[in-house]
Every structure is written in C-alpha cells, then in structure tokens.
Amino acid sequence: MTTPLQLYNSSWIVKEQPNPDAVAHLMQNAGLTHLVASLLIQRGFEEQEDVLGFLNPALSAMHHSLLMKDMKEAVVRLHQAIEDEERILVYGDYDVDGTTAVAMVASYLEGVGGQVETYIPHRYEEGYGVSLEGVRFASTNRFSLMITLDCGTKDFESLHDAAERGIDVIVCDHHLPEDTLPEAFAVLNPKRSDCPYPFKELSGCGVAFKLLQSLAYRMDLPESGIYEELDLVAISIGADLVDLKGENRIMASQGLRQLRKRQRPGILALMRAADIHQAPQTIRDISFTLGPRINAAGRMDHAQRVVDLLMEKSDSRASEMAREIEEMNHRRREVDEATTNEALIQLERAPEDSFCNIVYGTDWHRGVVGIVASRMIEHRYRPSVVLSEENGVLIGSARSVDGVDIHEALEACEDLLLQFGGHTMAAGLSLELTKLDTFKERLNDAVKTQLNGAHPKPIIRCDREVHISELSLEALKELEQLEPFGPGNATPVFILRNVVSVRPPRTIGNQGRHLKITIRDPEFDGPTIDAIGWNMGEMAPQIKQNKPIDLAFTLVKNTWKPRGWQNRTELNLHLRAIQPASAGA
C-alpha cells in the first residue's frame, strides 16, 4: 500500500517568534504565562483589551443583527407572516450547515407561533441549492414565504420561478455572491459587496441565527431564548470549517457551553446511539463525532431525517431515529473504506510523477467520493479527483493541497466538463467518460503550471520548538484558554527534536491503521510520553527503537479507566508529521 508522504516528505515552517519584551509586557499586564502570551502575540493579539476580548468571548460583543443589509425588510416580512398565519417553508442545504440551520429556524418559528414546514432537497435527485422541485413544492402547497438557508445566493432560475409564482423568498446564505443578486424579497449575506455588516465569515446557520435575533428584538422576546439555539450554530461552525474568529468564536464558545449544559433530545439520542459518553468539548469533537453522523443521512439517504431528529421532542422517537442515522453512518464508513481501497489500488498503478491523482470506478457511491479524494491526498500529496461512472457520465469531487487552486485548474478544462463548481480547495464536477483521458492530461498540465513544475510537499505550520520538559497537563490547561480551535485559530503545533522511541513502535486500530510510539529525550532524565499518529500505521517499520527522530504534534489529554481503578488522565501527543532527526531544521 502507498505510504503517506507527509510523514517524512514534508516542509515544516516555524512561525516567527515574538519579541521577548512584548511577551513580558503581555504577561505582566494580562496575567498570562509565557507560553500563552507568546502564542497570542503570534496570532496578532498584543494589546490587553484585545487579548481579554479573545480569551473571554462574550455575547455582548456581538454586532447588532440589523446592521446586515436587507435585515430590516426581512424581519418585518417574517413577523407579518407569523401574525397573519401564513404558511412558511424553511428550505436548507443537505449538509450539516444547512440542516442545523433548518432545524434551528423551524423550531424557533414554531415556538413563536409560525406555521412552518421544512424542506431539504435530495442530494442526488435535486442537487445543491434551491431546486425547481422545491419551488414547485412550495407553490403547490400554498406557501407564501420561503426562507432559504445556506443556499440561494446563486440560484437565479429557481428564485425567479418563485417570484413568478408569488412566493416571497428571504435568502440566508454565506457563499460568495456573483456580480448580481437573485430575485428575492431579501438577501441576507454578509459577503454582499453592499452589506455593511462588520463580520463577513458567518456560517449559513450563523446568518440564520442573526435573522432570529432580529425577530426576537422585533417581537420583544427574551434574548435568553435565542441564545439557547447556539448549540446548533456551534455544530455548523465545527462542521463547515469557517474561521474561528470574531463572532464565530463567540458563538462557538457559547454553543459548546450550551451543548455541555443541555442536549436537545435529538443530539442526546445521536450521542447515545454512537456510544459517545460526553457532550463535545471542542470544535474538533464536533468535526469527528456529530458532524460525520449528521452528514451521513444526506450522503446515504435523505438529510430530512436529520432535521426531523434535531427537531424531535420525544426521547423515545429521537432514540429510534438516531439509531437509523447511526446505521447510515456505519454504511457510509463501509462504503468509504471499500471505495478507498479500490481507489488506492488505482493510485499505486498511476505514474508517481503526475501532478494530480485521478481515479474512477463504476457506480461508486457519490456520497463518499469527496471523503475518498481527501484520503488520496494522505497517500500521495497531490490534488485529487475521485469520479463515479454512471451511464457513461463521470460525476465526482476534487480536493486540493496548499498552493493549488483546484477551481482555477478546472476552469482550464471547462470545455471538457458538463458542469463544475466549488472553490480553491474543493470542487464538484462531471464529464463524459469518453473525455477522461484528455481531461487527465489537461488537468495535470494546469496543476503543473500552478506549481511551477515542482511536486508539492505537505506544509506543517508550527508555532515553536519545545523541550520535552515543557510538556505537561498543566501546560495543556494553559493552552485551553485559547480554545475553541479551528480555522483562523489553529490548534498550536509544536516540534520536539532528537527524541527516541523507547520501545518498538506499535500499530493500533482497525487493520493497524494508526501508529503508537512512546518517546523520551535521551539526554533528559524525565518521563516518557505516548504519541499517536492517526493513519500513520504504515510508518511503524521505518521508526527504529532508540533512533533519534523529530516530531511535529499537538497536545491532548487522554482519560481512561484501568480495571479496578479510578479514571486516569495523562498527556498524549497527536502527531502531525515525523522526520529523521534534524531533517526539518
């Protein structure tokens, strides 16, 4: 099997270290440790006021929702619809951001007297965005107001059709608009060029939350009620990978707190069905636990099931629905693994000097091709395209790497494609099978041009080098002040140099997929630390006992219960990359 390249063939970039005087100043004025003060300065926080605002994200620091363009018109229209008992259709995309937004908006509107129904398009029959089928459903069932969530900004044809049918549409979206906007009653999107809203990086669910905030103000409802919905906003932020800055940081922090304090029946049932024993503590927990399960319904069946689960008030019904979704997630994993194995066999046969990975199979499940494309990158660090052949047409997903704009590369092949869309790091596409060979050549050339003919290396961005003596549960507790971590506020990555594995490396997990080593500094009489390398199991034979290596890693705590003893918590390293000693110096 192909060996993941990022382990030995990666570029480690260590951030510029802050001025010692600035660190000392911040330590004194804000009462911080040296480690936290250094990391904050690296992240652009030097003044005491900014630092305290970052470390204590408060709801009071959020911007007023009425600053958003079209918000006043939207909330007046929505309030009118509630008072007049109009039928309101809450329409959302089939991914986590869309489904959480639909559940949040529909639940809240029902609670204030709205006559509400929800609609999620079928991923494969209707596709992304506001579908013509969805508009026809709204018209046939006499909905006079339609709220679109996490979609709508680019759905010109569908929204024109809605207007022709006399349906008012309020768009709540966060995707980058075209030069013109669709025909709608209101378009709430902070990325509009004419929108004065100060924070531009809200998730789709975050924009929807702003609409509900404005409605609460207009109806003179208590703010506490709307803040209870932040658990779903936090889930959308964790799954949609929006920047964890500004208002996203505030809403994610408060939403995680809400999740820890109280889980709605659907979330609690989903956790129990997945054998998860505590609420998500971090954004990473959401990304690896709740996010994939919520997405599984849309990938394997229909995402409406997730909305129904999130809105369910009965514990028993929620439990039954959650078990069904957990079964879908198991199926998704099985399909993912089988497809990945087939794709890796193709990858091994492909020329190693190519600049992109392109694989395809007959009737591969479209719900997993994006995931498989990401796995291709883990094994051969190139932009990757995974396609499923259905009746002579290839449909699939592309994922990219640092330094390659995959959307731009696909534009160079536009004449070969039936359709494509996406952004710098991810895209969807379709083409006729007969054009595949030409597409491979053209996309390879386009990627090669962007890379100036040099094969890409994974980039590991590290905050600083540390000595093993600096690593402790106390240090990790200090770092927790900077949470929640995610895009825009990355988990700190550290480097240990010249450490050794004190015993032969082991592989753990399904089929030995993961690597476990126990390391120490041979020059330091201190404790050993366990390090886990996810999906690095194939590297075990290349790591020799007592042979010096350099590690790039993040710090985590591992709580476990030895038989007959109380819970124990110990420090672990989660490996990002491994190199022979001093190779990355």
C-alpha positions, 0 to 999 in steps of 0.5 A: 500500500502507498505510504503517506508522504507527509510523514517524512516528505514534508516542509515544516515552517516555524512561525516567527517568534515574538519579541521577548519584551512584548511577551513580558509586557503581555504577561505582566499586564494580562496575567498570562504565562509565557507560553500563552502570551507568546502564542497570542502575540503570534496570532496578532493579539498584543494589546490587553483589551484585545487579548481579554476580548479573545480569551473571554468571548462574550455575547455582548460583543456581538454586532447588532443583527440589523446592521446586515443589509436587507435585515430590516425588510426581512424581519418585518416580512417574517413577523407579518407572516407569523401574525397573519398565519401564513404558511412558511417553508424553511428550505436548507442545504443537505449538509450539516450547515444547512440542516442545523440551520433548518432545524434551528429556524423551524423550531424557533418559528414554531415556538413563536407561533409560525406555521412552518414546514421544512424542506431539504432537497435530495442530494442526488435527485435535486442537487445543491441549492434551491431546486425547481422541485422545491419551488414547485413544492412550495407553490403547490402547497400554498406557501407564501414565504420561503426562507432559504438557508445556506443556499440561494445566493446563486440560484437565479432560475429557481428564485425567479420561478418563485417570484413568478409564482408569488412566493416571497423568498428571504435568502440566508446564505454565506457563499460568495455572491456573483456580480448580481443578486437573485430575485428575492424579497431579501438577501441576507449575506454578509459577503454582499459587496453592499452589506455593511455588516462588520463580520463577513465569515458567518456560517449559513446557520450563523446568518440564520441565527442573526435573522432570529435575533432580529425577530426576537428584538422585533417581537420583544422576546427574551434574548435568553431564548435565542441564545439557547439555539447556539448549540446548533450554530456551534455544530455548523461552525465545527462542521463547515470549517469557517474561521474561528474568529470574531463572532464565530468564536463567540458563538462557538464558545457559547454553543459548546457551553450550551451543548455541555449544559443541555442536549436537545433530545435529538443530539442526546439520542445521536450521542447515545446511539454512537456510544459517545459518553460526553457532550463535545468539548471542542470544535474538533469533537464536533468535526469527528463525532456529530458532524460525520453522523449528521452528514451521513443521512444526506450522503446515504439517504435523505438529510430530512431525517436529520432535521426531523431528529434535531427537531424531535421532542420525544426521547423515545422517537429521537432514540429510534431515529438516531439509531437509523442515522447511526446505521447510515453512518456505519454504511457510509464508513463501509462504503468509504473504506471499500471505495478507498481501497479500490481507489488506492489500488488505482493510485499505486498503478498511476505514474508517481510523477503526475501532478494530480491523482485521478481515479474512477470506478463504476457506480461508486457511491457519490456520497463518499467520493469527496471523503475518498479524494481527501484520503488520496491526498494522505497517500500521495500529496497531490490534488485529487479527483475521485469520479463515479461512472454512471451511464457513461457520465463521470460525476465526482469531487476534487480536493486540493493541497496548499498552493493549488487552486483546484477551481482555477485548474478546472476552469482550464478544462471547462470545455471538457466538463458538463458542469463544475463548481466549488472553490480553491480547495474543493470542487464538484464536477462531471464529464463524459467518460469518453473525455477522461483521458484528455481531461487527465492530461489537461488537468495535470498540465494546469496543476503543473503550471500552478506549481511551477513544475515542482511536486508539492510537499505537505506544509506543517505550520508550527508555532515553536520548538519545545523541550520535552520538559515543557510538556505537561497537563498543566501546560495543556490547561494553559493552552485551553484558554485559547480554545475553541480551535479551528480555522483562523485559530489553529490548534498550536503545533509544536516540534520536539527534536532528537527524541527516541522511541523507547520501545518498538513502535506499535500499530493500533486500530482497525487493520493497524491503521494508526501508529503508537510510539512512546518517546523520551529525550535521551539526554533528559532524565524525565518521563516518557510520553505516548504519541499517536499518529492517526493513519500513520500505521504504515510508518511503524517499520521505518521508526527504529527503537532508540533512533533519534527522530523529530516530531511535529504534534499537538497536545491532548489529554487522554482519560481512561479507566484501568480495571479496578481503578479510578479514571486516569488522565495523562498527556498524549501527543497527536502527531502531525508529521515525523522526520529523521532527526534534524531533517526539518531544521 
